Amino acid sequence: MFQFRHACLLYALISNSDDSIKLMKSLNGMLNSWLGRGAWVLLCAIAFALPARAGNGVYVSTNPNGANAVLAYTRNVKSGLLTYVGRFDTGGRGLVDIGGAQSHAVVATRTQLFVVNPGSNDFTTFALRDDGSLLFMGVTSSGGVRPVSITVSGNVIYVLNQGQLGVATASCNGFTIGDDGLPVSIGTYDVIYEAEAMPTDVFFTRNGARLVVLLNGSDAIDTFSASVDGALTVNRRLTGVSNPVGGTMSPVQPFVAFAALDDDTTPRMISIRATGTALPSIVSSAGLASTISPCWAAATPNGKKVWSSNFASGSLTLFAGKLNGSIRAVSSYVPASSSPGSLDVAVDQRGKFLYRLRAVNPSGGAAPVPVIEAMKITKSTANGGVQLVQTVSLPSDLQTASPTGIVVTAP
C-alpha cells in the first residue's frame, strides 16, 4: 500500500494538477482503515483519468496544399515571448485556395484544441499538454465541404463549411463533445446556406448565448439563440453590412459581437447586438483612414480595447470599447512594411499581450515567409495601444501555404 500510495502521488505531481495533489494528500491519513484504502484506490483511478493541465501556449494552423498541421509555441506570461515546441500533424489536409479569408480556423478550451482541415472536409481534435505539445485524439467529418471556421462553448462545437460554387452548398454544423473527448454530430440543428453566401466566420458570444455567422458573399450576419446542449433558434438576419470577414465576441456583453467589414468605400468595425428574435441592431460603427481591409478582430477580457487586423495595410486599428458594446476608433499600429499581410489576431486571457499572424503578400507579389508577432498591450492609446516585442518566423515551407488561424491558451 505504501508503494501504491506514493505511485499515485507521483502521478499527481507529474500531471501538474493542483486539484489532484490536494485530493491525494487529504486522504493520506485514511490509509489505516480498509475504507481509507478503498477510497485511495478509487481516487487513484480518477486521477489517472484526469487530463494534464494545459500550459500557456500559442498555436497556428499551417493550411498548405497537403498535410495540415498545427505549430505549437509556449508563452512566457511575463515577457510575452514565444518558444517553439513542435509541429503536430492534424491527420487532415489544408487548402491554399482559402487564402486566409476566414477567422477562427483553430480554437481551444482549457484542455483541448480543435482545428479545421478545409482540404479534406474534416476537423481535428487534440489534447493540450502542459509542456505546450499536442496529443492527437482524432479526426471528425465536418459534415460539409471546405470547413473554414470553428467555435466551441462548453461541450458544444459548431463548424462552418464554406462550400464550393457549383459543387456544394455551405453549412454550419453542430457537434457535442462525447465522454471520450471526441465530437459527435448533433445533426438536427445544421444550417444550410447557398455557396454564394460565402460564410467566413462562426463564433459564440459570451457564455454561448448567441451563435454568430458572417456571410461575406451575402453582405449579411446571421445570429442564433443557442442552448447549452447545442440547440439553435434562428434569429433575424442583419443585412446591408458590406463584406464581413471576421469577428469576435464582446467579453462582457452576452448579446454583443464585433465584426470587421472589408468595405471597399468605408472599411470599418461594427458592434452588433442580438437579443431574442428581434432584428440585430448595429450599436456603433467606426474606422480610421489606416483601417484598410479590416478582416479579423480581437478584444481584451475587459472589453475596453478592441482591434481590427487590416490585411492590405498590415496595420492594427485600436478601438475603445464601452460596457454597452459601443466602440470608438482611437489609433493604429502601422508596421514598417505591409507585407506579410495582417491576418488573424488573438489576445491572451490576462489582456497583457496580443499575438498576430502575418502571411501572404497583399500586393500579389512573391510570397513572404509567414511570421507571428508578439505585442505588449500598453496603457497608452497611441500607436494602436501595442508595442512589438518579438517576431517569430514560421517554417520556410509555409511560404507557399496559407496559414489561417491563431489561438492563445492558458492553464
C-alpha positions as CSV (number, residue, x, y, z in Angstrom):
1,M,0.0,0.0,0.0
2,F,2.9,2.4,0.8
3,Q,4.3,1.9,-2.7
4,F,0.9,2.2,-4.3
5,R,0.1,5.4,-2.4
6,H,3.3,7.1,-3.5
7,A,3.0,6.0,-7.1
8,C,-0.4,7.7,-7.2
9,L,1.0,10.9,-5.6
10,L,3.9,10.9,-8.1
11,Y,1.4,10.7,-10.9
12,A,-0.5,13.7,-9.5
13,L,2.7,15.7,-9.3
14,I,3.7,14.7,-12.9
15,S,0.3,15.6,-14.2
16,N,0.7,19.1,-12.7
17,S,-2.9,19.1,-11.4
18,D,-3.2,21.0,-8.2
19,D,-6.6,19.6,-7.5
20,S,-5.3,16.0,-7.9
21,I,-2.4,16.7,-5.5
22,K,-4.6,18.3,-2.8
23,L,-7.1,15.4,-3.0
24,M,-4.3,12.8,-2.8
25,K,-2.8,14.4,0.3
26,S,-6.1,14.9,2.0
27,L,-6.7,11.1,2.1
28,N,-3.2,10.3,3.3
29,G,-4.4,9.8,6.9
30,M,-7.1,7.4,5.9
31,L,-4.8,4.6,4.9
32,N,-5.0,3.0,8.4
33,S,-8.6,1.8,7.6
34,W,-9.9,-0.6,5.0
35,L,-12.3,2.2,4.0
36,G,-9.4,4.6,3.6
37,R,-7.6,2.1,1.4
38,G,-10.7,1.7,-0.8
39,A,-11.1,5.5,-1.1
40,W,-7.4,5.8,-2.1
41,V,-7.7,3.2,-4.8
42,L,-10.8,4.9,-6.2
43,L,-9.1,8.3,-6.1
44,C,-6.0,7.0,-7.9
45,A,-8.3,5.6,-10.6
46,I,-9.9,9.0,-11.0
47,A,-6.5,10.8,-11.0
48,F,-5.1,8.6,-13.8
49,A,-8.2,9.5,-15.9
50,L,-7.7,13.3,-15.4
51,P,-6.0,15.2,-18.3
52,A,-2.8,17.1,-17.6
53,R,-3.4,20.8,-17.1
54,A,-2.6,22.8,-20.3
55,G,0.1,25.4,-20.2
56,N,0.4,28.9,-21.7
57,G,0.6,28.4,-25.4
58,V,0.1,29.9,-28.9
59,Y,-1.0,27.7,-31.8
60,V,-1.2,28.4,-35.5
61,S,-2.9,26.3,-38.3
62,T,-0.5,25.8,-41.2
63,N,-3.0,25.1,-44.1
64,P,-0.8,24.1,-47.0
65,N,-2.0,22.1,-50.1
66,G,-1.3,18.8,-48.4
67,A,-0.9,17.5,-44.9
68,N,-2.2,20.1,-42.5
69,A,-0.6,20.7,-39.1
70,V,-0.6,23.0,-36.0
71,L,2.6,24.8,-34.9
72,A,2.9,25.0,-31.1
73,Y,4.7,27.6,-29.0
74,T,5.0,28.0,-25.3
75,R,4.5,31.6,-24.0
76,N,6.2,33.4,-21.2
77,V,3.4,35.1,-19.3
78,K,5.7,38.0,-18.1
79,S,7.5,38.9,-21.3
80,G,5.1,37.5,-23.9
81,L,8.0,35.8,-25.7
82,L,7.4,32.6,-27.6
83,T,9.4,29.4,-27.7
84,Y,8.9,26.8,-30.4
85,V,7.6,23.4,-29.3
86,G,6.9,21.5,-32.4
87,R,4.7,20.8,-35.5
88,F,1.8,18.4,-35.0
89,D,0.0,16.8,-37.9
90,T,-3.7,17.1,-37.9
91,G,-4.3,13.9,-40.0
92,G,-6.2,16.1,-42.5
93,R,-5.3,18.3,-45.4
94,G,-5.1,22.1,-45.9
95,L,-6.2,24.2,-48.9
96,V,-4.3,27.2,-50.0
97,D,-7.2,28.4,-52.1
98,I,-8.9,29.5,-48.9
99,G,-6.4,32.3,-48.9
100,G,-6.8,33.3,-45.3
101,A,-10.3,34.6,-46.0
102,Q,-11.8,33.3,-42.7
103,S,-11.3,33.5,-39.0
104,H,-11.1,31.1,-36.1
105,A,-9.7,28.2,-38.0
106,V,-8.3,26.9,-34.7
107,V,-9.9,27.3,-31.3
108,A,-9.2,25.8,-27.8
109,T,-10.7,25.1,-24.4
110,R,-8.6,24.6,-21.3
111,T,-7.9,21.0,-22.2
112,Q,-8.5,20.6,-25.9
113,L,-7.7,22.2,-29.3
114,F,-9.8,22.0,-32.5
115,V,-8.6,22.9,-36.0
116,V,-10.3,22.7,-39.4
117,N,-8.9,20.9,-42.4
118,P,-10.5,22.6,-45.5
119,G,-8.8,20.3,-47.9
120,S,-10.2,17.1,-46.5
121,N,-13.6,18.3,-45.2
122,D,-13.0,17.4,-41.6
123,F,-11.6,18.8,-38.3
124,T,-9.1,17.5,-35.8
125,T,-9.2,17.2,-32.0
126,F,-6.0,17.5,-29.9
127,A,-5.5,17.3,-26.2
128,L,-3.4,20.1,-24.8
129,R,-0.4,19.2,-22.7
130,D,1.2,21.4,-20.0
131,D,4.5,21.5,-21.9
132,G,2.8,23.1,-24.9
133,S,2.7,19.9,-27.1
134,L,-0.4,18.4,-28.6
135,L,-1.8,14.9,-28.3
136,F,-3.7,13.7,-31.4
137,M,-7.1,12.4,-30.5
138,G,-8.9,12.0,-33.8
139,V,-10.4,13.4,-37.0
140,T,-14.2,14.1,-37.4
141,S,-16.1,14.8,-40.6
142,S,-17.2,18.4,-40.8
143,G,-20.5,17.4,-42.4
144,G,-19.8,19.6,-45.4
145,V,-17.2,20.9,-47.9
146,R,-14.3,23.3,-47.2
147,P,-14.6,23.8,-43.4
148,V,-13.0,27.2,-42.7
149,S,-14.1,28.2,-39.1
150,I,-14.8,26.5,-35.8
151,T,-16.2,27.6,-32.4
152,V,-16.7,25.9,-29.1
153,S,-18.7,26.8,-26.0
154,G,-18.9,24.3,-23.1
155,N,-19.4,20.9,-24.8
156,V,-20.8,22.3,-28.0
157,I,-18.9,22.8,-31.2
158,Y,-20.1,24.4,-34.5
159,V,-18.1,24.1,-37.7
160,L,-18.6,26.4,-40.7
161,N,-18.3,24.9,-44.1
162,Q,-17.8,27.4,-46.9
163,G,-19.0,25.1,-49.6
164,Q,-17.9,25.4,-53.2
165,L,-19.6,27.3,-56.1
166,G,-21.3,24.9,-58.4
167,V,-20.3,21.9,-56.4
168,A,-21.6,22.0,-52.8
169,T,-23.7,24.2,-50.5
170,A,-22.3,25.9,-47.5
171,S,-23.4,24.9,-44.0
172,C,-22.9,25.4,-40.3
173,N,-22.9,22.0,-38.5
174,G,-23.2,21.3,-34.8
175,F,-21.4,18.7,-32.6
176,T,-21.2,17.8,-28.9
177,I,-18.1,16.6,-27.2
178,G,-18.6,13.0,-26.1
179,D,-17.3,11.2,-23.0
180,D,-14.2,10.2,-24.9
181,G,-13.4,13.8,-25.8
182,L,-14.3,13.4,-29.4
183,P,-17.0,15.4,-31.2
184,V,-20.3,13.7,-32.2
185,S,-22.7,15.2,-34.7
186,I,-25.9,16.8,-33.5
187,G,-27.4,16.9,-37.0
188,T,-30.7,18.3,-36.0
189,Y,-29.6,21.9,-35.9
190,D,-27.4,22.0,-39.0
191,V,-27.8,25.3,-41.0
192,I,-27.7,25.2,-44.8
193,Y,-26.6,28.1,-47.0
194,E,-26.0,28.7,-50.7
195,A,-22.3,28.5,-51.6
196,E,-22.7,32.1,-53.0
197,A,-23.2,33.3,-49.4
198,M,-19.5,32.6,-48.8
199,P,-19.6,32.3,-45.0
200,T,-16.2,33.2,-43.5
201,D,-16.6,33.1,-39.7
202,V,-18.6,31.5,-36.9
203,F,-18.3,32.2,-33.2
204,F,-20.3,32.0,-30.0
205,T,-20.9,35.2,-28.0
206,R,-20.0,35.3,-24.3
207,N,-21.3,32.3,-22.3
208,G,-22.6,30.7,-25.6
209,A,-25.7,32.9,-25.6
210,R,-25.7,33.5,-29.3
211,L,-24.1,31.9,-32.4
212,V,-22.9,34.4,-35.0
213,V,-22.2,33.6,-38.7
214,L,-20.6,36.1,-41.0
215,L,-21.8,35.8,-44.6
216,N,-19.3,37.6,-46.8
217,G,-21.0,36.9,-50.1
218,S,-24.4,37.9,-48.9
219,D,-23.3,41.1,-47.0
220,A,-25.1,39.8,-44.0
221,I,-24.8,38.5,-40.4
222,D,-26.9,35.7,-39.0
223,T,-27.4,35.2,-35.3
224,F,-29.0,32.2,-33.5
225,S,-30.1,31.8,-29.9
226,A,-28.1,28.8,-28.5
227,S,-28.8,26.5,-25.6
228,V,-26.3,24.6,-23.6
229,D,-27.0,21.3,-25.5
230,G,-26.3,22.9,-28.9
231,A,-29.9,23.6,-29.9
232,L,-30.3,26.6,-32.1
233,T,-33.3,29.0,-32.6
234,V,-33.0,31.2,-35.7
235,N,-33.0,34.9,-35.1
236,R,-33.4,37.5,-37.8
237,R,-30.7,38.4,-40.3
238,L,-28.8,41.6,-40.3
239,T,-28.3,42.8,-43.9
240,G,-26.5,45.6,-45.6
241,V,-23.2,45.0,-43.8
242,S,-20.7,45.1,-46.7
243,N,-18.1,42.3,-46.8
244,P,-18.0,41.0,-43.2
245,V,-14.9,38.7,-42.9
246,G,-14.0,38.0,-39.3
247,G,-15.3,39.0,-35.9
248,T,-15.1,38.3,-32.2
249,M,-17.4,38.3,-29.1
250,S,-17.7,41.0,-26.6
251,P,-16.1,39.6,-23.4
252,V,-18.5,41.5,-21.2
253,Q,-21.9,41.6,-23.0
254,P,-23.5,38.2,-23.8
255,F,-25.5,39.5,-26.8
256,V,-22.9,41.8,-28.4
257,A,-20.4,40.9,-31.1
258,F,-17.8,42.8,-33.2
259,A,-17.4,42.3,-37.0
260,A,-14.7,43.6,-39.3
261,L,-16.2,44.9,-42.6
262,D,-13.8,44.9,-45.6
263,D,-16.0,47.5,-47.4
264,D,-14.4,49.0,-50.5
265,T,-15.7,52.5,-49.7
266,T,-16.0,52.6,-45.9
267,P,-13.8,49.9,-44.3
268,R,-14.7,49.7,-40.6
269,M,-15.5,47.8,-37.5
270,I,-19.1,47.5,-36.2
271,S,-20.5,46.2,-33.0
272,I,-23.9,44.5,-33.1
273,R,-26.5,43.5,-30.5
274,A,-28.6,40.3,-31.0
275,T,-31.4,39.9,-28.4
276,G,-34.0,37.3,-28.9
277,T,-35.8,37.2,-32.2
278,A,-35.6,41.0,-32.7
279,L,-33.7,42.2,-35.7
280,P,-30.0,42.5,-34.7
281,S,-29.0,46.2,-34.3
282,I,-25.8,48.0,-35.1
283,V,-24.6,49.6,-31.8
284,S,-21.8,51.5,-33.4
285,S,-19.6,51.7,-36.5
286,A,-16.1,53.2,-36.6
287,G,-12.8,53.3,-38.6
288,L,-9.8,55.3,-39.4
289,A,-8.0,56.2,-42.7
290,S,-5.5,53.5,-41.9
291,T,-8.2,50.9,-41.4
292,I,-7.7,49.4,-44.9
293,S,-9.2,45.9,-45.5
294,P,-10.1,45.1,-41.9
295,C,-10.7,41.3,-41.8
296,W,-10.2,40.0,-38.3
297,A,-10.8,41.1,-34.7
298,A,-9.8,40.6,-31.1
299,A,-10.6,42.2,-27.7
300,T,-9.2,42.4,-24.2
301,P,-11.0,40.4,-21.5
302,N,-12.5,43.6,-20.0
303,G,-13.8,44.7,-23.4
304,K,-12.1,48.1,-23.2
305,K,-9.8,47.5,-26.1
306,V,-10.8,46.0,-29.5
307,W,-8.6,45.7,-32.5
308,S,-9.2,45.1,-36.2
309,S,-6.4,43.3,-38.2
310,N,-6.1,45.1,-41.5
311,F,-4.8,42.8,-44.2
312,A,-3.7,45.1,-47.1
313,S,-2.1,47.8,-44.9
314,G,-0.6,45.3,-42.4
315,S,-1.9,47.6,-39.7
316,L,-3.9,47.2,-36.5
317,T,-6.6,49.6,-35.6
318,L,-7.4,50.2,-31.9
319,F,-11.0,50.8,-30.8
320,A,-12.0,51.9,-27.3
321,G,-14.9,49.8,-26.1
322,K,-17.6,50.7,-23.6
323,L,-19.7,48.4,-21.4
324,N,-22.8,48.9,-23.6
325,G,-20.8,47.3,-26.6
326,S,-20.2,50.6,-28.5
327,I,-16.7,51.2,-29.9
328,R,-14.7,54.3,-31.0
329,A,-11.7,54.3,-33.3
330,V,-8.6,55.6,-31.5
331,S,-5.3,55.0,-33.3
332,S,-3.4,52.5,-35.5
333,Y,-0.2,50.5,-35.3
334,V,1.4,50.7,-38.7
335,P,4.4,48.4,-39.3
336,A,7.4,49.3,-41.4
337,S,6.2,47.1,-44.2
338,S,2.7,46.0,-45.2
339,S,4.0,42.6,-46.2
340,P,3.3,39.9,-45.0
341,G,-0.4,40.8,-44.8
342,S,-2.0,41.1,-41.4
343,L,-4.2,38.1,-40.7
344,D,-5.8,36.6,-37.6
345,V,-5.2,38.1,-34.1
346,A,-5.6,36.8,-30.5
347,V,-5.3,38.3,-27.1
348,D,-4.1,36.4,-24.0
349,Q,-6.6,35.8,-21.1
350,R,-5.0,38.4,-18.9
351,G,-5.2,41.1,-21.6
352,K,-1.4,41.7,-21.5
353,F,-0.3,40.6,-24.9
354,L,-1.7,40.5,-28.5
355,Y,-0.4,37.8,-31.0
356,R,-0.8,38.4,-34.7
357,L,-0.4,36.0,-37.6
358,R,1.1,37.6,-40.8
359,A,1.2,35.8,-44.1
360,V,0.6,36.2,-47.9
361,N,1.7,39.2,-50.0
362,P,-1.2,41.7,-50.2
363,S,0.2,43.1,-53.5
364,G,0.2,39.6,-55.1
365,G,4.0,39.5,-55.5
366,A,6.4,36.9,-54.2
367,A,5.1,35.2,-51.1
368,P,6.9,36.2,-47.9
369,V,7.8,33.9,-45.0
370,P,4.9,34.0,-42.6
371,V,5.5,35.3,-39.1
372,I,3.9,35.6,-35.6
373,E,4.2,38.9,-33.9
374,A,4.1,39.1,-30.1
375,M,3.0,42.5,-28.9
376,K,2.7,44.0,-25.5
377,I,-0.6,45.8,-24.8
378,T,0.4,49.2,-23.5
379,K,-1.5,51.5,-21.2
380,S,-1.3,54.2,-23.9
381,T,-3.9,54.6,-26.6
382,A,-1.3,55.8,-29.1
383,N,0.3,53.6,-31.8
384,G,-2.6,51.1,-31.7
385,G,-2.1,50.5,-28.0
386,V,0.6,47.9,-28.7
387,Q,4.4,47.6,-28.7
388,L,6.2,44.9,-30.7
389,V,8.4,42.6,-28.5
390,Q,9.1,39.7,-30.8
391,T,8.8,38.5,-34.4
392,V,8.9,34.7,-34.9
393,S,9.4,33.3,-38.4
394,L,7.3,30.3,-39.3
395,P,9.0,27.3,-41.2
396,S,10.1,28.4,-44.7
397,D,8.0,25.7,-46.4
398,L,4.9,27.7,-45.2
399,Q,5.9,30.5,-47.6
400,T,3.7,28.7,-50.2
401,A,1.0,27.8,-47.7
402,S,-1.9,29.9,-46.3
403,P,-1.7,29.9,-42.5
404,T,-5.2,30.7,-41.4
405,G,-5.7,31.0,-37.6
406,I,-4.0,31.7,-34.3
407,V,-5.2,31.0,-30.7
408,V,-3.8,31.6,-27.2
409,T,-4.3,29.1,-24.4
410,A,-3.9,29.4,-20.6
411,P,-3.8,26.9,-17.7
